[in-house]
């Protein structure tokens, strides 16, 4: 496999994982009521809604702005401080839009972009480090949202059946 084919494969997989995680977040958020979406279990925890705001800010800053070069204004602390003012549907739509923008940036990247250095949130990182950071970060908070939804609603949200096969019908070749 050539270096460019490897870069393309990595970028395609990163976009697939962002979309997968977003689908799971959308699924969970659609099950919650408005109050449940903004519920903080304690002062040290964030609500699902806060995590949606935070993920949108992070993806916008790191991929859309940091790699894509688009201007981004972000008040990171405000993502955690909010306690209402937007519906679940508005938050999901906003996050979905940012994920779409980020996937478009990823689709336009090549191997040289993955090796290039970017200054993002006071860090000097390569493109590959920025992409990995976002996918990992998105995955981490997706798990928190799934867990919160399970605790609140006592529902099975597994993507896989008892044999380890995907329940969403997506191809078996991508875990």
DRENKOL-558087 format. One record per residue: residue number from 1; x negated, y, z negated of N, C-alpha, C in turn; residue in one letter. Coordinates in Angstrom, 1 decimal, decimal comma. Layout:
BEGIN
[pt NUM [X Y Z] [X Y Z] [X Y Z] "A"]
...
//
This chain:
BEGIN
[pt 1 [-0,8 -1,2 0,0] [0,0 0,0 0,0] [-0,9 1,2 0,0] "X"]
[pt 2 [-0,6 2,2 0,9] [-1,4 3,4 0,9] [-1,1 4,3 -0,3] "X"]
[pt 3 [-1,9 5,3 -0,5] [-1,8 6,2 -1,6] [-0,5 7,0 -1,4] "X"]
[pt 4 [-0,1 7,4 -0,2] [1,1 8,1 0,1] [2,3 7,3 -0,2] "X"]
[pt 5 [2,3 6,0 0,2] [3,4 5,1 0,0] [3,6 4,9 -1,5] "X"]
[pt 6 [2,5 4,8 -2,2] [2,5 4,7 -3,7] [3,2 5,9 -4,3] "X"]
[pt 7 [2,8 7,1 -3,9] [3,3 8,3 -4,4] [4,8 8,4 -4,1] "X"]
[pt 8 [5,2 8,1 -2,9] [6,6 8,1 -2,5] [7,4 7,1 -3,3] "X"]
[pt 9 [6,9 5,9 -3,6] [7,6 4,9 -4,4] [7,7 5,4 -5,8] "X"]
[pt 10 [6,7 6,0 -6,4] [6,8 6,5 -7,7] [7,8 7,6 -7,8] "X"]
[pt 11 [7,8 8,6 -6,9] [8,8 9,7 -6,9] [10,2 9,2 -6,7] "X"]
[pt 12 [10,4 8,2 -5,8] [11,8 7,7 -5,6] [12,3 7,0 -6,9] "X"]
[pt 13 [11,4 6,3 -7,5] [11,8 5,6 -8,7] [12,1 6,6 -9,9] "X"]
[pt 14 [11,3 7,6 -10,0] [11,5 8,7 -11,0] [12,9 9,3 -10,8] "X"]
[pt 15 [13,3 9,6 -9,5] [14,6 10,2 -9,2] [15,7 9,2 -9,5] "X"]
[pt 16 [15,5 7,9 -9,2] [16,5 6,9 -9,5] [16,7 6,8 -11,0] "X"]
[pt 17 [15,6 6,8 -11,8] [15,8 6,7 -13,2] [16,5 8,0 -13,8] "X"]
[pt 18 [16,2 9,2 -13,3] [16,9 10,4 -13,7] [18,4 10,2 -13,4] "X"]
[pt 19 [18,7 9,8 -12,3] [20,1 9,6 -11,9] [20,8 8,5 -12,7] "X"]
[pt 20 [20,1 7,4 -13,0] [20,7 6,4 -13,8] [21,0 6,9 -15,3] "X"]
[pt 21 [20,0 7,6 -15,8] [20,2 8,1 -17,2] [21,3 9,1 -17,2] "X"]
[pt 22 [21,4 10,0 -16,2] [22,4 10,9 -16,1] [23,8 10,2 -16,1] "X"]
[pt 23 [23,9 9,2 -15,3] [25,2 8,4 -15,2] [25,6 7,9 -16,5] "X"]
[pt 24 [24,6 7,4 -17,3] [24,9 6,9 -18,6] [25,4 8,0 -19,6] "X"]
[pt 25 [24,7 9,1 -19,5] [25,1 10,3 -20,3] [26,5 10,8 -19,9] "X"]
[pt 26 [26,8 10,8 -18,6] [28,1 11,2 -18,1] [29,2 10,3 -18,7] "X"]
[pt 27 [28,8 9,0 -18,6] [29,8 8,0 -19,1] [30,1 8,2 -20,6] "X"]
[pt 28 [29,0 8,3 -21,4] [29,2 8,5 -22,8] [30,0 9,8 -23,1] "X"]
[pt 29 [29,6 10,9 -22,5] [30,2 12,2 -22,7] [31,7 12,2 -22,4] "X"]
[pt 30 [32,1 11,4 -21,3] [33,5 11,4 -20,9] [34,3 10,6 -21,9] "X"]
[pt 31 [33,7 9,8 -22,7] [34,4 9,0 -23,8] [34,7 9,8 -25,0] "X"]
[pt 32 [33,8 10,8 -25,2] [33,9 11,7 -26,4] [35,0 12,8 -26,3] "X"]
[pt 33 [35,6 13,1 -27,4] [36,4 14,3 -27,4] [35,5 15,6 -27,6] "X"]
[pt 34 [36,1 16,7 -27,4] [35,4 18,0 -27,5] [34,7 18,1 -28,9] "X"]
[pt 35 [35,4 17,8 -29,9] [34,8 17,9 -31,3] [33,7 17,0 -31,5] "X"]
[pt 36 [33,9 15,7 -31,0] [32,9 14,7 -31,1] [31,6 15,1 -30,3] "X"]
[pt 37 [31,8 15,7 -29,2] [30,6 16,1 -28,4] [29,8 17,2 -29,1] "X"]
[pt 38 [30,4 18,0 -29,9] [29,7 19,1 -30,6] [29,3 18,7 -32,1] "X"]
[pt 39 [29,7 17,4 -32,5] [29,5 17,0 -33,9] [28,0 16,8 -34,2] "X"]
[pt 40 [27,6 17,4 -35,3] [26,2 17,1 -35,8] [26,4 16,3 -37,0] "X"]
[pt 41 [25,8 15,1 -37,0] [25,9 14,2 -38,2] [25,3 14,8 -39,4] "X"]
[pt 42 [24,3 15,6 -39,3] [23,7 16,3 -40,4] [22,9 17,5 -39,9] "X"]
[pt 43 [22,3 18,2 -40,8] [21,6 19,4 -40,4] [20,3 19,2 -39,7] "X"]
[pt 44 [19,8 18,0 -39,7] [18,5 17,6 -39,0] [18,8 17,0 -37,7] "X"]
[pt 45 [20,0 16,9 -37,3] [20,4 16,2 -36,0] [21,1 17,2 -35,1] "X"]
[pt 46 [21,0 16,8 -33,8] [21,7 17,6 -32,7] [22,9 16,9 -32,3] "X"]
[pt 47 [23,9 17,6 -31,8] [25,1 17,1 -31,2] [24,7 16,6 -29,8] "X"]
[pt 48 [25,6 15,8 -29,2] [25,5 15,4 -27,8] [25,5 16,6 -26,9] "X"]
[pt 49 [26,3 17,6 -27,2] [26,4 18,8 -26,4] [25,0 19,5 -26,5] "X"]
[pt 50 [24,4 19,6 -27,6] [23,1 20,3 -27,7] [22,1 19,5 -26,9] "X"]
[pt 51 [22,2 18,2 -26,9] [21,2 17,4 -26,1] [21,4 17,6 -24,6] "X"]
[pt 52 [22,7 17,8 -24,2] [22,9 18,1 -22,8] [22,3 19,5 -22,4] "X"]
[pt 53 [22,5 20,5 -23,2] [21,9 21,8 -23,0] [20,3 21,6 -22,9] "X"]
[pt 54 [19,8 20,9 -23,9] [18,4 20,7 -24,0] [17,8 20,0 -22,8] "X"]
[pt 55 [18,4 19,0 -22,3] [18,0 18,2 -21,2] [18,0 19,1 -19,9] "X"]
[pt 56 [19,1 19,9 -19,8] [19,2 20,8 -18,6] [18,0 21,8 -18,7] "X"]
[pt 57 [17,7 22,3 -19,8] [16,6 23,3 -20,0] [15,3 22,7 -19,7] "X"]
[pt 58 [15,1 21,5 -20,2] [13,8 20,8 -20,0] [13,5 20,5 -18,5] "X"]
[pt 59 [14,5 19,8 -17,9] [14,4 19,5 -16,5] [14,2 20,7 -15,6] "X"]
[pt 60 [15,0 21,7 -15,9] [14,9 23,0 -15,1] [13,5 23,6 -15,3] "X"]
[pt 61 [13,0 23,6 -16,5] [11,7 24,2 -16,7] [10,5 23,4 -16,1] "X"]
[pt 62 [10,5 22,1 -16,3] [9,4 21,3 -15,9] [9,4 20,9 -14,4] "X"]
[pt 63 [10,6 20,6 -13,9] [10,6 20,1 -12,5] [11,0 21,2 -11,5] "X"]
[pt 64 [12,2 21,8 -11,8] [12,7 22,8 -10,9] [11,8 24,0 -10,8] "X"]
[pt 65 [11,4 24,5 -12,0] [10,6 25,7 -12,1] [9,1 25,3 -12,0] "X"]
[pt 66 [8,7 24,4 -12,9] [7,3 24,1 -13,1] [6,6 23,5 -11,8] "X"]
[pt 67 [7,3 22,6 -11,2] [6,8 22,0 -10,0] [7,4 22,7 -8,7] "X"]
[pt 68 [8,7 22,9 -8,8] [9,4 23,4 -7,6] [9,1 24,9 -7,4] "X"]
[pt 69 [8,6 25,6 -8,4] [8,2 27,0 -8,2] [9,4 28,0 -8,3] "X"]
[pt 70 [10,6 27,5 -8,6] [11,7 28,4 -8,7] [11,7 29,2 -10,1] "X"]
[pt 71 [12,1 30,4 -10,1] [12,1 31,2 -11,4] [13,1 30,5 -12,4] "X"]
[pt 72 [12,6 30,4 -13,6] [13,4 29,8 -14,7] [13,3 30,6 -15,9] "X"]
[pt 73 [14,4 30,9 -16,5] [14,5 31,6 -17,8] [15,1 30,6 -18,8] "X"]
[pt 74 [14,4 30,4 -19,9] [14,8 29,4 -20,8] [14,6 29,9 -22,2] "X"]
[pt 75 [15,7 29,7 -23,0] [15,6 29,9 -24,5] [15,8 28,6 -25,1] "X"]
[pt 76 [14,7 27,9 -25,3] [14,7 26,5 -25,8] [15,5 26,4 -27,2] "X"]
[pt 77 [15,2 27,3 -28,1] [15,8 27,2 -29,4] [17,3 27,4 -29,3] "X"]
[pt 78 [17,8 28,2 -28,4] [19,2 28,4 -28,2] [19,9 27,1 -27,9] "X"]
[pt 79 [19,2 26,2 -27,2] [19,8 24,9 -26,8] [20,2 24,1 -28,0] "X"]
[pt 80 [19,4 24,3 -29,1] [19,7 23,6 -30,3] [20,6 24,3 -31,3] "X"]
[pt 81 [20,6 25,7 -31,2] [21,4 26,5 -32,1] [22,9 26,6 -31,8] "X"]
[pt 82 [23,2 26,4 -30,5] [24,6 26,5 -30,1] [25,5 25,5 -30,8] "X"]
[pt 83 [26,7 25,9 -31,1] [27,7 25,1 -31,8] [29,0 25,1 -31,1] "X"]
[pt 84 [29,0 25,4 -29,8] [30,3 25,4 -29,1] [30,1 26,4 -27,9] "X"]
[pt 85 [31,3 26,7 -27,3] [31,3 27,7 -26,2] [31,3 27,1 -24,9] "X"]
[pt 86 [31,2 25,8 -24,8] [31,2 25,1 -23,4] [31,9 23,8 -23,6] "X"]
[pt 87 [32,7 23,4 -22,6] [33,3 22,1 -22,7] [32,4 21,0 -22,2] "X"]
[pt 88 [32,8 19,7 -22,5] [32,0 18,6 -22,1] [31,8 18,6 -20,6] "X"]
[pt 89 [32,9 18,9 -19,9] [32,9 18,9 -18,4] [31,9 20,0 -17,9] "X"]
[pt 90 [31,9 21,1 -18,5] [31,0 22,2 -18,1] [29,6 21,8 -18,3] "X"]
[pt 91 [29,3 21,2 -19,4] [27,9 20,8 -19,8] [27,4 19,7 -18,8] "X"]
[pt 92 [28,3 18,7 -18,6] [27,9 17,6 -17,7] [27,7 18,1 -16,2] "X"]
[pt 93 [28,6 19,0 -15,8] [28,4 19,6 -14,5] [27,1 20,4 -14,4] "X"]
[pt 94 [26,8 21,1 -15,4] [25,5 21,9 -15,4] [24,3 21,0 -15,3] "X"]
[pt 95 [24,3 19,9 -16,2] [23,2 19,0 -16,2] [23,1 18,2 -14,9] "X"]
[pt 96 [24,3 17,8 -14,3] [24,3 17,2 -13,0] [23,7 18,0 -11,9] "X"]
[pt 97 [24,0 19,3 -11,9] [23,4 20,2 -10,9] [21,9 20,3 -11,1] "X"]
[pt 98 [21,4 20,4 -12,3] [19,9 20,4 -12,5] [19,3 19,1 -12,1] "X"]
[pt 99 [19,9 18,0 -12,4] [19,3 16,7 -12,0] [19,3 16,7 -10,5] "X"]
[pt 100 [20,3 17,1 -9,8] [20,3 17,2 -8,3] [19,2 18,0 -7,8] "X"]
[pt 101 [19,0 19,2 -8,4] [17,9 20,1 -8,0] [16,5 19,4 -8,2] "X"]
[pt 102 [16,4 18,8 -9,4] [15,1 18,1 -9,7] [14,8 17,0 -8,7] "X"]
[pt 103 [15,8 16,2 -8,4] [15,6 15,1 -7,4] [15,3 15,6 -6,1] "X"]
[pt 104 [15,8 16,8 -5,7] [15,4 17,4 -4,4] [14,0 17,8 -4,4] "X"]
[pt 105 [13,5 18,4 -5,6] [12,1 18,7 -5,7] [11,2 17,5 -5,6] "X"]
[pt 106 [11,6 16,4 -6,3] [10,9 15,2 -6,2] [10,8 14,6 -4,8] "X"]
[pt 107 [11,9 14,7 -4,1] [11,9 14,2 -2,7] [11,0 14,9 -1,8] "X"]
[pt 108 [10,7 16,2 -2,1] [9,8 17,0 -1,3] [8,4 16,9 -1,7] "X"]
[pt 109 [8,1 16,1 -2,7] [6,7 16,0 -3,2] [5,9 14,9 -2,4] "X"]
[pt 110 [4,6 15,0 -2,5] [3,7 14,0 -1,9] [2,6 13,7 -2,9] "X"]
[pt 111 [1,7 12,9 -2,5] [0,6 12,5 -3,4] [-0,2 13,7 -3,9] "X"]
[pt 112 [-0,5 14,7 -3,0] [-1,2 15,8 -3,4] [-0,5 16,6 -4,5] "X"]
[pt 113 [0,8 16,7 -4,4] [1,6 17,4 -5,4] [1,5 16,7 -6,8] "X"]
[pt 114 [1,4 15,4 -6,7] [1,3 14,6 -8,0] [0,0 14,9 -8,6] "X"]
[pt 115 [-1,1 15,1 -7,9] [-2,4 15,4 -8,4] [-2,7 16,8 -8,7] "X"]
[pt 116 [-1,9 17,7 -8,2] [-2,0 19,2 -8,4] [-1,8 19,5 -9,9] "X"]
[pt 117 [-2,4 20,5 -10,3] [-2,2 21,0 -11,7] [-1,2 22,1 -11,7] "X"]
[pt 118 [-0,3 22,1 -12,8] [0,7 23,0 -13,0] [0,6 23,5 -14,4] "X"]
[pt 119 [1,0 24,8 -14,6] [1,1 25,4 -15,9] [2,5 25,4 -16,3] "X"]
[pt 120 [2,9 24,6 -17,2] [4,3 24,4 -17,6] [4,4 24,5 -19,2] "X"]
[pt 121 [5,2 25,4 -19,7] [5,5 25,5 -21,1] [4,1 25,5 -21,9] "X"]
[pt 122 [3,2 26,3 -21,4] [1,9 26,5 -22,0] [1,0 25,3 -21,9] "X"]
[pt 123 [1,3 24,3 -21,1] [0,5 23,1 -20,8] [-0,1 23,1 -19,4] "X"]
[pt 124 [-1,3 22,6 -19,3] [-1,9 22,4 -18,0] [-1,7 20,9 -17,7] "X"]
[pt 125 [-0,8 20,6 -16,8] [-0,5 19,2 -16,5] [-0,6 18,9 -15,0] "X"]
[pt 126 [-0,8 17,6 -14,6] [-0,7 17,2 -13,2] [0,8 17,0 -12,9] "X"]
[pt 127 [1,0 16,9 -11,6] [2,4 16,7 -11,2] [2,9 15,3 -11,8] "X"]
[pt 128 [2,0 14,3 -11,7] [2,5 13,0 -12,2] [2,8 13,1 -13,7] "X"]
[pt 129 [2,0 13,8 -14,5] [2,2 14,0 -15,9] [3,6 14,7 -16,2] "X"]
[pt 130 [3,9 15,7 -15,4] [5,1 16,5 -15,5] [6,3 15,6 -15,2] "X"]
[pt 131 [6,2 14,8 -14,1] [7,3 13,9 -13,8] [7,5 12,9 -14,8] "X"]
[pt 132 [6,4 12,3 -15,3] [6,5 11,3 -16,4] [7,1 11,9 -17,6] "X"]
[pt 133 [6,7 13,1 -18,0] [7,2 13,7 -19,2] [8,7 13,9 -19,1] "X"]
[pt 134 [9,2 14,3 -17,9] [10,7 14,6 -17,8] [11,4 13,3 -17,8] "X"]
[pt 135 [11,0 12,2 -17,1] [11,7 11,0 -17,1] [11,7 10,3 -18,5] "X"]
[pt 136 [10,6 10,4 -19,2] [10,5 9,8 -20,5] [11,4 10,6 -21,5] "X"]
[pt 137 [11,3 11,9 -21,4] [12,1 12,8 -22,3] [13,6 12,5 -22,0] "X"]
[pt 138 [14,0 12,4 -20,8] [15,4 12,2 -20,4] [15,9 10,9 -21,0] "X"]
[pt 139 [15,0 9,9 -20,9] [15,3 8,5 -21,4] [15,5 8,5 -22,9] "X"]
[pt 140 [14,6 9,2 -23,6] [14,7 9,3 -25,0] [16,0 9,9 -25,5] "X"]
[pt 141 [16,4 11,0 -24,9] [17,7 11,6 -25,3] [18,9 10,9 -24,8] "X"]
[pt 142 [18,8 10,2 -23,7] [19,9 9,3 -23,3] [20,2 8,3 -24,3] "X"]
[pt 143 [19,1 7,7 -24,8] [19,3 6,7 -25,9] [20,0 7,2 -27,1] "X"]
[pt 144 [19,6 8,5 -27,5] [20,3 9,1 -28,6] [21,8 9,3 -28,4] "X"]
[pt 145 [22,1 9,7 -27,2] [23,5 10,0 -26,8] [24,3 8,7 -26,8] "X"]
[pt 146 [23,7 7,6 -26,3] [24,3 6,3 -26,3] [24,6 5,8 -27,7] "X"]
[pt 147 [23,6 5,9 -28,5] [23,7 5,5 -29,9] [24,8 6,3 -30,6] "X"]
[pt 148 [24,8 7,6 -30,5] [25,8 8,5 -31,1] [27,2 8,0 -30,6] "X"]
[pt 149 [27,3 7,8 -29,4] [28,6 7,4 -28,8] [29,1 6,0 -29,4] "X"]
[pt 150 [28,2 5,1 -29,5] [28,5 3,8 -30,1] [28,9 4,0 -31,5] "X"]
[pt 151 [28,2 4,8 -32,3] [28,6 5,0 -33,7] [29,9 5,6 -33,9] "X"]
[pt 152 [30,2 6,6 -33,0] [31,4 7,3 -33,1] [32,7 6,5 -32,7] "X"]
[pt 153 [32,5 5,7 -31,6] [33,6 5,1 -31,0] [33,7 3,6 -31,1] "X"]
[pt 154 [32,6 3,0 -31,6] [32,5 1,5 -31,7] [32,8 0,9 -30,3] "X"]
[pt 155 [32,0 1,3 -29,3] [32,2 0,7 -28,0] [30,9 0,1 -27,5] "X"]
[pt 156 [31,0 -0,9 -26,6] [29,9 -1,5 -26,0] [29,5 -0,8 -24,7] "X"]
[pt 157 [28,3 -0,2 -24,7] [27,9 0,6 -23,5] [26,8 0,0 -22,8] "X"]
[pt 158 [26,5 -1,3 -23,0] [25,4 -2,0 -22,4] [25,6 -1,9 -20,8] "X"]
[pt 159 [24,4 -1,6 -20,2] [24,4 -1,7 -18,7] [24,2 -3,1 -18,2] "X"]
[pt 160 [23,9 -4,0 -19,0] [23,6 -5,4 -18,6] [24,6 -6,4 -19,3] "X"]
[pt 161 [24,9 -7,4 -18,5] [25,7 -8,5 -19,1] [24,9 -9,5 -19,9] "X"]
[pt 162 [25,5 -10,5 -20,4] [24,8 -11,5 -21,3] [23,6 -12,2 -20,5] "X"]
[pt 163 [23,6 -12,1 -19,2] [22,5 -12,8 -18,4] [21,4 -11,8 -18,0] "X"]
[pt 164 [21,6 -10,5 -18,4] [20,6 -9,5 -18,1] [20,8 -8,9 -16,7] "X"]
[pt 165 [22,0 -9,1 -16,2] [22,3 -8,5 -14,8] [23,1 -7,2 -15,0] "X"]
[pt 166 [22,8 -6,3 -14,2] [23,5 -4,9 -14,3] [25,0 -5,1 -14,1] "X"]
[pt 167 [25,7 -4,3 -14,9] [27,2 -4,3 -14,8] [27,7 -3,3 -13,8] "X"]
[pt 168 [26,8 -2,3 -13,4] [27,3 -1,2 -12,6] [27,3 -1,6 -11,1] "X"]
[pt 169 [26,9 -2,8 -10,8] [26,9 -3,2 -9,4] [25,7 -2,8 -8,5] "X"]
[pt 170 [24,8 -2,0 -9,2] [23,6 -1,6 -8,4] [22,7 -2,7 -8,1] "X"]
[pt 171 [21,9 -2,6 -7,1] [21,0 -3,7 -6,7] [20,2 -4,2 -7,8] "X"]
[pt 172 [20,0 -5,5 -7,8] [19,2 -6,2 -8,8] [17,7 -5,9 -8,7] "X"]
[pt 173 [17,2 -5,3 -7,7] [15,8 -5,1 -7,5] [15,2 -3,9 -8,2] "X"]
[pt 174 [16,1 -3,1 -8,8] [15,6 -2,0 -9,6] [16,2 -2,1 -11,0] "X"]
[pt 175 [15,4 -2,3 -12,0] [15,9 -2,5 -13,4] [16,4 -1,2 -14,0] "X"]
//
